[in-house]
Amino acid sequence: MSYLELSGLQKRYRDTVAVDDVSLSVEKGEAVALLGPSGCGKTTTLRMLAGLVDPDRGAIRLDGAEVTRLPAHKRNMGYVFQSYALFPHLSVARNVGFGLEERGVARAEIARRVAEALAMVRLSGLDQRRPRELSGGQQQRVALARSLVIRPSVLLLDESLSNLDAKLRDTMRHEIRSIQRSLGITTLFVTHDQVEALTMCDRIAVMHRGGIAQIGSPEDIYERPATRFVAEFVGRANALPATRDAEGRVVLWGERLPVAAPASGEFDLFVRPQRIRILPISEPVAESMMRVTGKVLRSVFVGDHVEVLVEGADSQIQVELQSGTALPQEGAEVALVWHARDTLPFPRETA
């Protein structure tokens, strides 16, 4: 049995099923992200785990013991809220030590552990400040220290980086991951940010319509999405309407492609923009490569890469090239080339 087990969790709000039969196993010291769009059930799942919401059905086990109906304060789980939920009238030290005070820990021990926690998040010397005197990143660290100081069995992060600006968010992602690894603390965090999920965790559980669509390593989720939803939600991908010829081979923009098609039904080919190369039409390529031709509509510089839009017979393909790459002229006829292994066919969705 894994250190943390969620089995068949379900939560309904009137006629809406927020979480539907969610099961998840987490090993001790592992970091797992619950990734998905708003309304997919990820925060409700986290709140059931924390004891803030009662499940209608299912079970939660921690280190072999069932905690499904155990009150939140008896689960020894640290929860970092999206809003941080700091007490504005208390100092940083009192905010961090609040959970220890509630547990009746001796004053000298509280002072020692608060100092340790503040040092861990690089806030030593700010213990007497009020939250309003701190930056957003510092407030986030106080909230993290408050959760870590109780030495939780599990650390829960609920969109806790969403209020930070992009540069600070990137810094905090790496700091939290470093702390998590150094402490070996079992961690679950909710996010709709794919970069957070891909960089901060050992595994990702992609949630959709109250359930888990796929769970796996960041590489598995990105490179081998199990469903059309996962392919569309994680990263960027072109969804290209394709057909079969009389012999069952895939046809895109009038070109026969060396890739297997689904046995039946209409389908689209998914290919990520950064996996495509742009070549002159006259340049030969291996027969095993995917190759179509089209006309360049526009090129847009976006900093670390350039987005090129190419139009074909019945759709458009977006390509991402590294900055500094020689760009094709708008209106130019070009060949688009990529590996068959980077092509994923999924059934076409109907309205």
C-alpha positions in Angstrom: 0.0 0.0 0.0 1.2 3.5 -0.8 1.8 6.1 1.8 -1.3 8.1 0.7 -4.3 6.4 -0.8 -7.4 8.1 -2.3 -10.0 5.5 -3.2 -13.2 6.2 -5.1 -13.7 9.7 -3.8 -16.9 11.4 -4.9 -18.4 14.8 -4.0 -21.7 16.1 -5.3 -23.1 19.6 -4.9 -26.9 19.3 -5.5 -27.1 18.2 -9.2 -23.4 18.8 -9.9 -20.8 16.0 -9.5 -17.7 17.9 -8.6 -15.5 14.9 -8.1 -16.4 11.5 -9.6 -14.7 8.3 -8.5 -11.2 9.7 -8.0 -8.5 7.1 -7.0 -4.9 8.0 -6.5 -1.8 6.5 -4.8 1.1 8.6 -3.7 4.4 7.3 -2.4 6.1 8.7 0.7 8.2 11.7 -0.4 6.6 12.0 -3.8 5.3 15.2 -5.3 2.1 14.9 -7.3 0.3 17.7 -9.2 -3.4 17.8 -9.8 -3.6 19.6 -13.1 -6.7 20.8 -14.9 -8.9 23.6 -15.9 -11.3 25.5 -13.6 -14.2 23.3 -12.5 -12.5 20.0 -13.1 -12.6 19.0 -9.4 -8.9 19.4 -8.4 -9.4 21.8 -5.5 -12.4 19.8 -4.2 -10.2 16.7 -4.2 -7.5 18.6 -2.3 -10.0 19.9 0.2 -11.4 16.5 0.9 -7.8 15.2 1.5 -7.2 18.1 3.9 -10.5 17.4 5.8 -12.1 20.7 4.8 -14.8 19.0 2.7 -16.5 15.7 3.5 -16.6 13.2 0.6 -20.0 11.6 -0.2 -18.3 8.4 -1.0 -14.8 6.9 -1.0 -11.9 6.6 1.5 -8.6 8.4 2.3 -5.8 6.5 4.0 -2.6 7.9 5.3 0.3 5.6 6.2 -2.1 2.7 6.5 -4.7 4.4 8.7 -8.0 5.6 7.4 -8.5 9.4 7.9 -11.7 9.9 5.8 -13.8 11.3 8.6 -11.0 12.6 10.8 -11.2 16.3 11.6 -8.8 18.5 9.6 -6.7 19.5 12.7 -6.0 15.8 13.5 -4.6 14.9 10.1 -1.3 16.6 10.4 -1.4 18.1 6.9 0.0 21.4 6.0 -2.2 23.5 3.7 -1.0 26.5 1.8 -4.0 28.5 0.5 -4.2 30.5 -2.7 -4.7 33.7 -0.7 -2.1 32.6 1.8 -4.6 33.4 4.6 -2.1 35.2 6.9 -3.3 37.0 10.0 -2.7 40.7 9.3 -2.5 41.7 12.9 0.2 39.1 13.8 3.9 39.3 13.2 5.6 36.9 10.8 6.8 34.8 13.7 3.3 34.6 15.2 1.8 33.6 11.9 4.3 30.9 11.4 4.0 29.6 14.9 0.3 29.8 15.1 -0.2 26.1 14.4 2.3 25.1 17.1 0.5 27.4 19.7 -2.8 25.6 18.9 -1.1 22.3 19.5 0.2 23.4 22.9 3.9 23.3 22.0 6.2 24.9 24.6 7.1 28.5 23.9 10.9 27.9 23.7 10.3 25.0 21.2 8.0 27.2 19.1 10.7 29.9 18.9 13.3 27.4 17.8 11.1 25.7 15.2 9.8 29.1 13.9 13.4 30.2 13.4 14.3 27.0 11.6 11.3 27.4 9.3 12.0 31.0 8.5 15.6 30.1 7.7 14.4 27.4 5.4 12.4 29.8 3.3 15.1 32.6 3.5 13.1 35.0 5.7 15.4 35.1 8.8 15.4 38.6 10.2 11.8 39.4 9.1 10.2 37.7 12.0 8.7 40.8 13.6 7.2 42.3 10.4 3.5 42.3 9.6 2.2 40.7 6.4 1.4 44.1 4.9 5.1 45.0 5.1 6.1 42.0 2.9 6.1 41.5 -0.8 3.9 38.9 -2.4 6.8 36.4 -2.7 7.6 36.9 1.0 4.0 36.4 2.0 4.0 33.2 0.0 7.1 32.0 1.9 5.5 32.8 5.3 2.5 30.7 4.3 4.8 27.9 3.3 6.8 28.2 6.5 3.6 28.1 8.6 2.7 24.8 6.9 6.2 23.3 7.2 6.8 24.2 10.9 4.2 21.7 12.1 6.2 19.0 10.4 3.2 17.7 8.4 2.9 14.2 7.0 1.6 15.7 3.8 2.0 19.2 2.3 -0.9 20.5 0.3 -0.6 23.5 -2.1 -3.7 25.1 -3.6 -2.8 27.3 -6.5 -0.4 28.9 -4.1 1.8 30.6 -6.8 -1.1 32.1 -8.9 -0.9 35.5 -7.2 2.7 36.1 -8.1 4.2 37.8 -11.1 5.7 35.6 -13.8 9.4 36.0 -12.8 8.8 35.5 -9.1 6.5 32.5 -9.8 9.4 30.9 -11.7 11.8 31.5 -8.8 9.3 30.2 -6.2 8.7 27.0 -8.3 12.3 26.0 -8.0 12.6 27.0 -4.3 9.5 25.0 -3.3 10.7 22.0 -5.3 14.1 22.2 -3.6 12.6 22.4 -0.1 10.2 19.5 -0.9 13.1 17.3 -2.1 15.4 18.2 0.8 12.7 17.4 3.4 11.4 14.4 1.5 7.9 15.5 2.3 4.9 14.0 0.5 3.3 16.8 -1.5 0.2 17.3 -3.5 -0.5 20.6 -5.3 -3.3 21.9 -7.3 -2.6 24.0 -10.4 -3.9 25.0 -13.8 -0.4 26.1 -14.8 1.2 23.4 -17.0 4.7 24.7 -16.4 4.2 24.4 -12.6 3.0 20.8 -13.0 5.8 19.9 -15.4 8.6 21.3 -13.3 7.6 20.8 -9.7 6.4 17.2 -9.5 7.3 13.6 -9.9 3.9 12.7 -11.4 0.9 14.6 -12.8 -2.7 13.7 -12.5 -4.6 15.5 -15.3 -8.2 16.0 -14.1 -11.2 16.5 -16.4 -14.9 16.7 -15.6 -14.4 15.4 -12.0 -12.2 12.5 -12.8 -8.6 11.7 -13.6 -8.0 11.6 -17.4 -4.4 10.4 -17.1 -1.7 10.1 -14.5 2.0 9.7 -15.2 5.4 11.3 -15.2 5.7 14.8 -16.7 7.3 13.3 -19.8 4.6 10.6 -20.2 1.8 13.3 -19.9 3.5 15.6 -22.5 4.9 13.0 -24.9 2.3 10.3 -24.7 -1.1 11.8 -23.9 -3.7 9.1 -23.4 -6.7 11.2 -24.5 -7.5 14.1 -26.8 -8.3 16.3 -23.8 -4.8 15.7 -22.3 -3.2 16.4 -25.7 -5.0 19.7 -26.0 -4.6 20.8 -22.4 -1.0 20.0 -21.7 1.3 22.0 -24.0 0.4 23.4 -27.4 -0.6 21.2 -30.3 -2.0 21.5 -33.8 -5.2 19.5 -34.3 -5.3 18.7 -38.0 -8.3 17.1 -39.7 -7.1 14.1 -41.7 -8.8 11.4 -43.9 -8.0 7.9 -45.2 -7.5 7.0 -48.8 -9.0 3.8 -50.4 -6.2 1.8 -49.0 -6.7 3.1 -45.4 -3.6 5.3 -45.4 -3.6 8.7 -43.7 -4.1 11.8 -46.0 -3.4 15.3 -44.9 -3.4 18.3 -47.3 -3.5 15.9 -50.2 -0.3 14.1 -49.0 -0.2 10.4 -47.9 1.6 10.2 -44.6 3.5 7.2 -43.1 1.5 6.9 -39.9 -1.3 4.6 -38.7 -4.8 5.8 -38.6 -7.6 4.8 -36.2 -9.5 1.8 -37.4 -12.8 3.7 -37.9 -14.4 7.1 -37.6 -13.2 10.6 -38.3 -10.0 11.7 -36.7 -7.5 14.5 -36.2 -3.7 14.4 -36.1 -2.0 16.1 -33.2 1.5 17.5 -33.6 3.3 20.0 -31.4 4.5 23.2 -33.1 8.1 23.0 -31.9 8.5 19.5 -33.4 7.9 20.8 -37.0 10.7 22.0 -39.3 10.2 24.3 -42.3 12.2 23.3 -45.4 12.3 24.5 -49.0 9.8 22.5 -51.1 12.7 21.2 -53.3 14.6 19.7 -50.3 14.3 15.9 -50.1 13.3 14.1 -46.9 13.3 10.5 -45.8 10.2 8.4 -46.7 9.6 7.8 -43.0 9.1 11.5 -42.3 5.8 13.3 -42.3 5.7 15.9 -45.0 3.1 18.4 -46.3 3.3 21.6 -48.2 1.6 24.9 -47.7 1.8 28.7 -47.8 3.3 30.9 -45.1 0.6 33.3 -43.8 2.6 35.2 -41.1 5.6 35.1 -38.8 5.5 36.6 -35.3 8.5 37.2 -33.0 7.6 36.4 -29.4 11.0 36.6 -27.7 12.6 33.1 -27.3 10.9 31.8 -30.4 9.1 32.8 -33.6 5.6 31.6 -34.4 5.0 30.8 -38.1 1.5 30.1 -39.4 1.2 28.0 -42.5 -2.0 27.4 -44.5 -2.8 24.2 -46.3 -5.7 22.7 -48.2 -8.3 22.8 -45.4 -6.5 23.9 -42.1 -3.6 25.8 -40.7 -0.5 24.6 -38.9 1.4 26.6 -36.3 5.2 26.1 -36.2 7.6 27.3 -33.4 11.1 28.1 -34.5 14.0 29.3 -32.3 14.8 33.0 -32.4 17.6 33.6 -34.8 16.4 31.0 -37.3 16.1 32.2 -40.9 12.4 32.8 -41.5 10.5 32.1 -44.6 8.8 35.1 -46.4 5.1 35.5 -46.0 3.4 34.0 -49.0 6.2 31.6 -49.7 5.5 27.9 -50.5 7.2 25.7 -48.0 7.4 22.1 -46.8 6.6 21.2 -43.2 8.4 18.1 -41.9 8.2 16.1 -38.7 8.7 12.6 -37.3 5.9 10.1 -37.4 6.6 9.4 -33.7 5.5 13.0 -32.9 2.1 12.5 -34.5 -0.8 11.4 -32.4 -4.2 10.5 -34.0 -7.3 11.1 -31.8 -11.0 10.7 -32.7 -12.6 13.9 -33.9 -15.0 15.5 -31.5 -18.5 16.2 -32.7 -20.6 19.2 -31.5 
